[in-house]
């Protein structure tokens, strides 16, 4: 039986950053992942300003082929547009990166491996708590042992399921599908649209510039806990591309061919992020933005925090880690989850709200606050335009969340 101080299950951004942070403290770390790297993953490929700031603080450079991105163009129901500005805050620049996950994830994994982490290329069979720590059994009969365990294995986490840290009936799930086009686009673009009977589509489409003269095109849909509804995203992708091409938002290119999809677990829904000496980070903990599906910043931040509490060597690191999440991430996750649930459960109300936001009189006053809140940038935004309204909105939604749960729970029932 091979022994490590820490076993990290999953070699995406969360797992690699956690492993890197741990080996720098002198810990022996095994990273277990079923995929051979580099490997692709369904994603919009944008790494936001918060994530970039943390990566730079860790000494991680931008991948050579990555693009810099900033302002975002939002196309609303009816075709009107709003440009959300990306501005510099107190502790982040107003610039993100765009890098295909095949390149970006491998870039981060190499940092961890070059620092001393060991890669175990295998699917995890079972995970068990034993007297001396944790035992990870692999399908070929090998067993790994560690004192600490980190689940960085995505929305459908084997670690979380094995240790009974999730309640799938309470999940707030999304499904996203993306493709690449040989095309160009001027600004990262997000689209919202109206469905028949005056309903807002329960998700959004995106078209982001990517490396090599390509466009990352995708559609994401919120489904509550109903996985069967995830097929909506795949059905919408082709039509979404043609709408953008006809409107000259993207240059003419080949229609979407190879598609890749994946699940998102948002808002920490149905998930306990740690117990004892086992911690969940990133997507496994449900630390994904419920409004726009971005999770890399939360994955990196939670991984660094998990490594720090493990380094302390305390008896119950999960308790301290849960408190860190509550103090640093949970308010926004809860506030944006409320908006997500209301919008999905009440598509006519959501459409009316979006039409109001796209009114020029409103949008010119709220564009900065909208961009800050949408991208979870209020903390660290300082006094830049829109920061204070974004923070006030979070506080108001937290109060509304408490009121809705007690007085009008039907408002949140997702069908």
N, C-alpha and C positions, 0 to 999 in steps of 0.2 A: 504494500500500500504506500503510494507516494504521499508525502506530507508537505504542506505549505502553511505558512502563517495565515494566508488569506487565499481563498479561491474566489475568483470573479467569474461568474457565468455570463457570457456575452461579450463580444469584442467590438461592439459599436462604439460611438463616442463616449457614452457613459462608462462602459467597462474599461476602455483604454485609458481614459483620464483618471479613473479611480485607481487602476493598476499602476499607472505612472506616478501618481501622488504617493502611493503606498511604498513602492520600491525606493523612492527617494528618501524615505524615512528608515530604510534598512530592512524592510519586511521582505520575506520570500513570497512571491505572488504567482499563482497559476491562473491563466486566462483560458477558459474552456469555451469553445465555439464550434458549432457543427460545420460552418462554412470555411472554405479555403479563401484566403484574401490575396488580392483584392476581389471583392464581391459587390454586386450592385444591390441597391435597396430603393424601394419606392419612397420618393421624397421630392419636395420642391427644390431641394439643393441649396436653399438660402440659409446662411449662418448669420444671425442677426448681430447688432452692435453689442449687446450684453455678452454673448458668447465670444465674440472677437476679443473683447476686453479681457475676459478670463483667460482665454488661450494665450494672449500676449503676456499676461502676468506669469504664466507657466513657462514662458520661453518658447512657445510654439509659433512657428512662422506660418504665413499664408502659403498654401500649396501653389506651386509655380503656375499652374494653369488656371487658378481661381480668378474670377473677376471681382471687382469692387462694385457694390450696388448701394443705392441710398434711397431716393424718393420712390414712392409707389403710386401708380395710377389705379384708381378704383372706378370701374364702370358699373353704374347702378341700373336698376330696373328702368327700362325705357331708353337706355343708352346714354344718359347724362354722365359726366365724369367729374371726379374730384381727385386732385393730386395731394396725397398725404406727404408732407415734408419730413425728411429725416434730419434731425438737428443734433448737435453735440450736447450731451448732458454733462453733469459733473464728473461722472466716472465712466463714461463711454463716448466714443466718437459717433458721429452720425453716419457711419459707413459699415456695411456688412460685406460678407463674401458670398459668392455663388460658386459652388464646386460640386461636381457630381459625386454622389456618395461613394462610388467605387474608388474614387481618388481620395476623397477627404477621410473616410474611415480608415483606409489603409495608411494614410499619412499619420493619423493619430496612433494607430496600433504600432507602427514602426518606432515611434517615440518611446512607447512603453517597453517594447521588446529590446530596443537598444539600451534602455536603462537597466535591464536585468529581469524583467518579467518573463515567464516561460509560457509559451503557447501550446495548448493541448487541443488538437484538432479532432473533436469528437462531439457527438450528440449526447446530451445529459439524459441518462435513463431515469434515475431516481435520486432524490436528495433527502437525507435523513439527519435528524439531530441525535447524536449519540453522547455518551458520558463525557468523552474527551473533546467534543466539538461537532464538526459536521462531516458527513460521509457522502461523497458524490460518486454514484455508481455509473459506469459507462457501459454501453451495449456489448462491448467486446470482453467484458468480465473484469476489466481494470477498476480499481477503486482509488479515489483520491480523498485525502483527509486534510482538514484545516481547523484552526481555532475559530476563525471568522469566515463568514460567507457573505458575498455581495451578489445580489440578483440584478444583473444588467441585461436581462434577456428579453426585453421588449414587452409589448402589451399583453401577449398571451404567455406570461412568464411561468416556466416550469418550477422555478424556485418558489415563487409566490403561491402556486397551487400546491406544491408538495408540503409547504410549511403552513398551509391554511391561512394565508394572509389576505385572501381575496373572497369577495362575495359577488360572483358574476351577475346576479340578479340586480345589483345596484350599479353596474357599469354605465358610464356615459361614453359610448363608443362612437367612433367615426371610421369610415372606410375611404381610402384615397387611392386613385389609380393615376398613373402618369405615363407619358411617352416622351420621346425626343423627336424634334423636327429639324430638318436642315433648313432653317429659316432664321430671320432676324427680328428683333423687337427693340424699340427705343427704350422703354422703361419697364421695370417689373410691373405686371398688370394683374389685378384681381377683379373678377366679375361676379356680380350678383344678378339674378334674373327672376322674372315673374313667370309662374306656372299658370295653367288654366284655373279658372274660378277664383282669380284674385289672390293667389297664394305665392309666398316667397319660396323659391327653391331652398330646401333644407341644407344648404352647404354653399360652396362657391367654386368657381373655376380659377385657375391661375395660368399665367404664361410668363416665365422668367427667363432672362438671358442666361445662357450656360456656356461652358468652355467649348472651344472648337467651332464657333459659328453656329451653334444650335440653340434651340428654344426648348426649355422644359415645360411641357404643357400637361395640365392635370385637372382633375375634378375630385373634390372631397365632399362627403355627405355625412351628416349626423344621423345616427340611427337609434339612439338610446341604448337599450340592451338587446335590440332585435337585429341579430347578425344577418338575417335574410334580406334586410333592406339595403345591404351594402352593394348589391348589384346595380342599384340606381346610378352610382358613380360611373361604372363602366358603360352603361347605356347612354349616358349624357356626353361622354368624351368626344365622340365623332362630331356630334352637332355643335358642341362648343367650339371645336376647332374651326368649323366652317363659318360660324358667326364671326369669329375674330378675323378670319381671312377675308371675308366679304366686307368687313368694316375697315380693312387695311390696317388693323392693329398689329398683326404679324404679316411678314412677307409671304408670298405664295411659296409653298413647299409641298412635299409629299404628305398625304394624309397620314394620321397616326397608324403605325403598324404594330411594332412590339410594345406591349403594354405590361406594366408591373404594378401590382396593388399591394396594399398593406393596411393593417388595422391600427387604429389609434385608441388609446384609453386615456380619457381626458379628465382634468379637474380632480385628480386623486380619488376618483369615484370607486367605491366598493373595495378600497385597498387600505390595508394597514402597512405603512412603509418600513416597518421593522419590528423584530421581536428578539429579545436576547442579544445574541451576537450575529444575527442575520439581518442585513439591511437591503432594501430595494432602492434602486436609483433610476433616474430617468423615466423612460416609458413604463418600465416594470412597476414603478410607484405611481403611475398615472399622472406624472408631472408634465402634462402637455397642455398648451394653451387651448381652452375650449372655444375660443373665437376664431382662431386662424390655424390651429393644428401644429404650430411650431413647438418643438420640444428640445432642440439641441442646447439652447441656453440653460434650460432647467436641468437637462441631463448632466451638463458639465458642472454646474454649480452644486447640484446634489452629490455628485461623485467626489468633488473636492471636500465637501462637508463630511461625507461618509468616511473618507480616508482620515480626516482629522480626528473624528471621534474614535475610530479604531486605533489610531496612533496613541491615544490617551491610555489605552489598556484598562479601561474601567470595566466593572462587572456587567453593566447593562448599557452598552453603547446605543442600543436602539432607542432607549428613553431620551437620551440627549439628542439623538438624530431627529426623532419625531418633534422635539421641541424646536430644533433649528428650522425644520420645515414649517412649523406653525408660525414662527416669528418672521420668516423670510419669504415664504412662497404661498402660504395657504390663503391669505386674504384675497389675493388676485384670483387664485384658482376657484375659490368659492364664489366671488362676485361675477366672474365671467361665466362660470357654470350656470348661474342663475339666468343670465341673459340667453345662453345657449338653449337651456331647457324651455324657457318661455317662447323663444323664437320657433323652435321645432314643434312645440305643442300648439302654438297659435300662429300659423303661417300668415293669416290675413292681417293680424295685428303687426307681425313682423314686417310685412310688405308696406303697410302704412307708415311705420317708423322709418324704414329705409327711404321711402319717397320724401319724407320730411327732411331727413339728413342730406339728401341730394338737392334739396332746394337751395339755389345759389345764395340766398340771404342767410341761410343757416350754415351751409358748408364753409363759406368764407370766414365765418367766425369760429367754427369748431374744428377745422381741418387739423390743426396741430394737436389739440386735445384728443381728437379721434385717433390720430396716428400713434400718440403716446399710449393711450389706453389699449388700443387694439394689439399693440406689440408688447404690452406689459413693460413699459419703460418708465413709469411714473417714479418708481424708486430710483434715485440717482439722476433724475432729470433736472434737479435744482429748480431754478426760477425761469427756465426757458418758457416761451409762450405755450400755453396749453397744459403745462405741468400741474398747476394747482387744480384746474377743473377735472383733470384725469384722476387726481388723488381724491377729490371730493366725490366723484362718481363711484369710486371703489367703496368708500365709506357708506354712501347712500345705498348701494346695492347689498352690502352686508346687512344693513338694517332691514332692507326689504326682504332679504332671504329669510331672516328669522320670522318676519311677519307672514310671509307667504306660506311657509311650512306650518305655521300655527293656525292661520285663518282661511287660506285658499289653496290647499294642496292640489286641487284639480287643475289649477293653472299650469302645473308642471308635468301633467300626465302626457307622456310622449306616446303617440300611436304609431 
